Amino acid sequence: MKYYIIAGEASGDLHGSNLMKALYKEDASADIRFWGGDLMQNVGGTLVKHYRELSFMGFAEVAMNLKTILNNIKICKADIEKFNPDVIIFIDYPGFNMRIAKWAKLRGIKTHYYIAPQIWAWKENRIKAVKRDFDKLFVILPFEKDFFEMKHHFPVEFVGHPLIDAIHNRVKTDEVLFRKVHNLDERPIIAILPGSRKQEISKMLSVMLSIVTDFPDYQFVIAGAPSQEYHFYEQFLTTKNVKFISNKTYDLLSIATAALVTSGTATLETALFKVPEVVCYKGSWASYQIAKRIITLKYISLVNLIMDEEVVTELIQDKFNSKNVKTALSKLLDEKHRKALLKKYDDLESKLGGIGASEKTAKLILNDLK
């Protein structure tokens, strides 16, 4: 079978790589062409465009880069026509993917959506397009099945969350060796995850690092995104008690004591590694003003959304400042609070359906094609 996969972000690259492994296992003759990143490229297939050329954060940023986005859509359509796949597998990235799906469906190409668009958060009217343009929908959050099936009468498959697979299947980190290789001392580690896009890193990292001197008994380590070069981070590295490690986020989280995390998939990854965290987010003024008027969710982090309660502290926009970050981090380092939080993390993991999301999805895709 010929598979065309579109993943437009770092998280999509991770989940796409695990899905590709499962597809190759289920279909020995699989021919895969994709938009993604280094992880997918390491599995095999043919990379068309890297996600670092595709990611724009926020409403204002998308508007400013509209010409580039439209050109990428044109390139994608032409490449799909040339490849003539049996199915297109869309991974998250709804703004781009839903445009391609509408076009593909009209041409009779099978359309499968893995990691469904979060229309439960905003743009719920997109359900009409979802029903019209997708043959199959694979959801990864437990409440999504009820949302699509009970509220909108659209059958979906709940396959569990692929992050559990990614974490379960990884090689265990040798902490002693990791600390030695990266010149880390024996102090407990506070991991800093400022995001993967330049816009969000620029807005998040300075504030995250502003409290470093208040915690001399801990060492702070920035998790560098694989999509960004070291020289971009250098402008923020003005404090001695800060280390930088690129493309080793899982290794870092596996030995971290606590973390400051930019809102996104990383909040859930951090929780699944059982690391107490503070969730942070600050967008451009224009993007935030638009978002707060159209998004009505109680929480911004996946952890709190899945648990439907404030399990982790969220510092959003004006609340994201040095004083609040210091207070929230100090609380995480209190042993009594940590134990209660880790118990909630266990409950979270059980809600997510256990291991096997990638394999389940690959089997369902292949069965549908047959």
C-alpha positions in Angstrom: 0.0 0.0 0.0 1.0 3.6 -0.6 0.7 5.9 2.4 1.0 9.7 2.4 1.4 11.1 5.9 1.2 14.8 6.9 2.6 15.9 10.3 3.4 19.6 10.8 4.9 19.8 14.2 7.4 18.2 16.6 4.7 16.2 18.4 3.3 15.0 15.1 6.8 13.9 14.0 7.1 11.8 17.2 3.7 10.1 16.7 4.2 9.8 13.0 7.4 8.0 13.5 5.8 5.4 15.8 2.9 5.0 13.4 5.3 4.4 10.5 7.0 1.7 12.5 3.7 0.0 13.1 2.7 0.4 9.4 5.9 -1.2 8.2 5.3 -4.1 10.7 1.8 -4.6 9.5 2.5 -4.0 5.8 5.9 -5.2 4.6 5.4 -3.6 1.2 4.4 -0.2 2.6 5.5 2.8 0.5 5.5 5.9 2.7 5.9 9.5 1.6 5.5 12.2 4.3 5.7 15.7 5.6 7.3 15.5 9.1 10.7 15.6 10.8 13.9 13.8 11.8 12.2 11.1 13.7 10.0 10.1 10.8 12.9 10.3 8.4 14.9 7.9 10.7 12.2 5.3 10.3 12.3 5.3 6.5 10.1 6.5 3.6 10.6 9.8 1.7 10.5 13.2 3.4 8.9 15.9 1.3 9.1 18.9 3.7 10.4 19.3 7.2 8.0 20.6 9.8 10.4 23.5 10.7 9.3 25.1 7.4 5.6 24.8 8.4 5.1 25.8 12.0 3.6 29.3 12.8 2.2 30.0 16.2 -0.8 32.1 16.9 -3.4 34.0 14.8 -1.3 37.0 14.1 1.8 34.9 13.1 -0.3 32.8 10.7 -1.7 35.9 9.0 1.8 37.3 8.5 3.0 34.0 6.9 -0.2 33.3 4.9 1.7 33.5 1.5 4.1 30.8 2.6 1.3 28.6 4.0 -0.7 28.8 0.8 2.4 27.9 -1.2 3.0 24.9 1.0 -0.6 23.8 0.4 -0.1 24.1 -3.4 3.2 22.0 -3.2 1.5 19.4 -1.1 -1.5 18.9 -3.4 0.9 18.5 -6.4 3.0 16.0 -4.6 0.0 13.9 -3.6 -1.3 13.8 -7.1 2.1 12.7 -8.4 2.4 10.0 -5.6 -1.2 8.8 -6.0 -1.5 7.2 -2.5 -4.0 4.6 -1.3 -4.6 6.8 1.8 -3.6 10.1 3.3 -3.0 10.0 7.0 -3.3 13.4 8.7 -1.7 13.9 12.1 -3.0 16.8 14.1 -2.0 20.2 12.4 -5.7 21.0 11.5 -5.3 24.4 9.8 -3.2 22.8 7.0 -4.5 19.3 7.1 -8.2 20.0 6.8 -7.6 22.1 3.7 -5.8 19.2 2.1 -8.4 16.7 3.2 -11.3 18.7 1.6 -9.3 18.7 -1.7 -8.3 15.0 -1.4 -11.8 13.8 -0.6 -13.2 15.4 -3.8 -10.6 13.4 -5.7 -11.7 10.1 -4.2 -8.6 9.6 -2.0 -9.0 7.8 1.3 -8.6 10.2 4.2 -7.8 9.1 7.8 -7.2 11.5 10.7 -4.9 10.3 13.4 -5.0 12.6 16.5 -8.2 14.4 15.6 -8.5 18.2 15.4 -9.3 19.7 18.8 -12.7 21.1 17.8 -13.9 20.5 21.3 -11.7 23.5 22.2 -12.7 25.9 19.5 -14.2 26.0 16.0 -16.7 23.3 16.9 -18.5 24.2 13.6 -15.6 22.3 11.9 -17.5 19.1 12.7 -19.4 19.6 9.4 -16.0 19.5 7.5 -14.8 16.6 9.6 -17.9 14.5 8.8 -17.6 15.4 5.1 -13.9 15.1 4.5 -12.7 12.2 6.6 -13.3 8.5 6.2 -11.9 7.5 9.6 -11.1 9.4 12.7 -8.7 8.0 15.4 -8.9 9.9 18.7 -6.4 9.8 21.5 -8.1 11.5 24.4 -10.8 9.6 26.4 -13.4 12.5 26.3 -13.1 12.9 22.6 -15.0 9.7 21.8 -18.1 11.0 23.7 -17.7 14.4 22.1 -17.8 13.0 18.5 -20.1 10.1 19.0 -22.6 11.3 21.6 -22.7 15.0 20.7 -22.1 14.9 17.0 -23.2 11.3 16.0 -19.9 10.7 14.2 -18.3 7.3 14.9 -14.6 7.4 15.9 -12.0 5.0 17.2 -10.4 5.7 20.6 -6.9 4.1 20.2 -5.3 5.4 23.4 -2.5 8.0 23.6 0.6 7.4 21.6 2.8 9.2 24.1 2.4 6.2 26.4 4.0 4.1 23.6 6.8 6.5 23.0 7.7 6.7 26.6 7.2 2.9 27.3 9.4 1.9 24.3 12.3 4.2 24.9 15.7 3.0 26.1 16.1 3.7 29.8 18.5 6.6 30.6 21.7 5.9 32.4 21.6 8.9 34.8 25.2 8.8 35.8 26.4 8.6 32.2 24.0 11.3 31.1 25.1 13.7 33.8 28.8 13.1 33.0 28.4 13.5 29.2 26.4 16.8 29.6 28.6 18.2 32.4 25.8 18.2 35.0 26.7 18.1 38.7 24.9 16.2 41.4 22.2 18.7 42.3 18.6 17.9 41.5 17.5 19.1 38.0 14.8 21.6 37.1 14.0 21.0 33.4 12.9 24.0 31.3 10.8 23.2 28.2 10.2 26.5 26.5 8.6 25.1 23.4 9.8 24.3 19.9 9.0 27.4 17.8 11.1 30.5 17.8 8.1 32.8 18.6 7.2 30.9 21.8 10.8 30.3 23.0 11.4 34.1 22.7 8.4 34.8 24.8 8.8 32.1 27.4 12.5 31.5 28.1 13.6 34.8 29.6 10.9 34.6 32.3 11.5 31.0 33.0 15.2 31.7 33.6 14.5 34.8 35.7 14.1 32.7 38.8 17.2 30.6 38.5 19.2 32.5 41.2 16.4 31.9 43.7 17.1 28.2 43.6 20.8 27.7 44.1 20.4 24.1 45.4 19.1 23.1 42.0 20.5 23.1 38.5 18.4 24.3 35.6 18.6 22.6 32.2 17.0 23.9 29.0 15.6 21.2 26.7 16.5 22.4 23.3 14.1 21.6 20.5 15.5 19.6 17.5 14.0 22.2 15.2 16.2 25.0 16.5 19.9 25.6 16.4 22.0 26.3 19.6 22.9 29.8 18.5 19.3 30.8 18.8 19.3 30.0 22.5 22.6 31.7 23.3 21.0 35.1 23.7 19.0 33.8 26.7 21.9 32.0 28.4 23.1 34.8 30.7 23.0 32.9 34.0 25.8 30.5 35.1 23.5 28.0 36.8 21.9 27.0 33.5 22.8 24.1 31.1 21.6 23.5 27.6 20.9 20.1 26.1 19.4 19.7 22.6 17.1 16.9 21.4 17.3 14.9 24.6 14.0 15.9 26.2 12.9 12.5 27.3 16.3 11.6 28.8 16.2 14.9 30.7 12.6 14.4 32.0 13.4 10.9 33.1 15.9 12.3 35.7 14.3 15.7 36.5 12.9 16.7 39.9 10.5 19.3 38.5 9.9 21.3 35.3 8.7 24.6 33.8 6.8 23.7 30.7 5.3 25.7 27.8 1.7 24.7 27.2 1.3 22.0 24.6 2.0 18.3 24.2 5.0 18.6 26.5 2.7 19.2 29.5 1.4 15.6 29.0 4.8 14.2 28.3 6.1 15.7 31.6 3.2 14.2 33.5 3.7 10.8 32.1 7.3 10.9 33.2 5.9 11.7 36.6 7.7 15.0 36.9 5.9 17.8 38.9 5.4 20.8 36.6 4.3 24.4 36.2 2.5 25.0 32.9 3.3 28.3 31.3 2.0 30.2 28.3 2.3 33.7 26.8 1.4 34.5 23.2 1.4 37.8 21.4 -1.1 40.4 22.6 -3.1 40.1 19.4 -3.2 36.3 19.4 -4.2 36.2 23.1 -7.0 38.7 22.7 -8.5 36.6 19.8 -8.0 33.3 21.6 -9.7 34.3 24.9 -12.8 35.4 23.0 -13.3 32.1 21.1 -11.8 29.4 23.4 -14.0 28.7 26.4 -12.1 25.8 28.0 -11.5 25.9 31.7 -7.9 24.8 31.3 -5.0 25.2 28.8 -2.9 22.1 29.7 -3.8 18.6 28.5 -3.2 17.3 32.0 -6.0 19.4 33.5 -8.3 18.9 30.6 -8.2 15.2 30.8 -8.5 15.1 34.5 -11.2 17.9 34.5 -9.6 19.6 37.5 -6.5 21.8 38.2 -3.9 19.1 38.8 -1.0 21.3 37.6 -0.7 25.0 38.1 -1.2 27.1 34.9 0.4 30.5 34.5 -1.1 32.1 31.4 -0.3 35.5 29.8 -0.1 38.2 32.5 0.0 35.6 35.3 3.2 34.3 33.7 5.7 36.4 35.5 8.8 35.9 37.7 7.0 36.2 41.0 4.3 33.6 40.1 6.8 31.2 38.6 9.0 31.3 41.7 6.0 30.7 44.0 4.6 27.8 41.9 8.0 26.1 41.6 8.6 26.4 45.3 5.4 24.6 45.9 6.4 21.7 43.5 9.5 21.2 45.6 7.5 20.6 48.8 7.4 16.8 49.4 3.7 16.6 50.6 2.5 18.5 47.5 4.7 16.3 45.2 3.2 13.0 46.6 -0.4 14.2 46.0 0.5 15.4 42.5 2.2 12.1 41.6 -0.9 10.2 42.7 -3.0 12.3 40.2 -0.4 11.5 37.5 -1.1 7.8 38.0 -4.8 8.4 37.6 -4.1 10.4 34.5 -2.1 7.5 32.9 -4.9 5.0 33.6 -7.4 7.2 31.8 -5.3 7.3 28.7 -5.9 3.7 27.7 -2.5 2.0 28.2 0.1 1.1 25.5 -0.5 0.1 21.9 -2.0 3.2 20.2 0.3 3.1 17.2 -0.3 -0.6 16.6 -4.0 -0.3 17.0 -4.1 2.6 14.6 -2.0 0.9 12.0 -4.2 -2.2 12.1 -7.4 -0.2 11.7 -5.9 1.7 8.8 -4.9 -1.4 7.0 -8.1 -3.2 7.7 -10.1 -0.3 6.2 -7.9 -0.3 3.1 -8.4 -4.0 2.6 
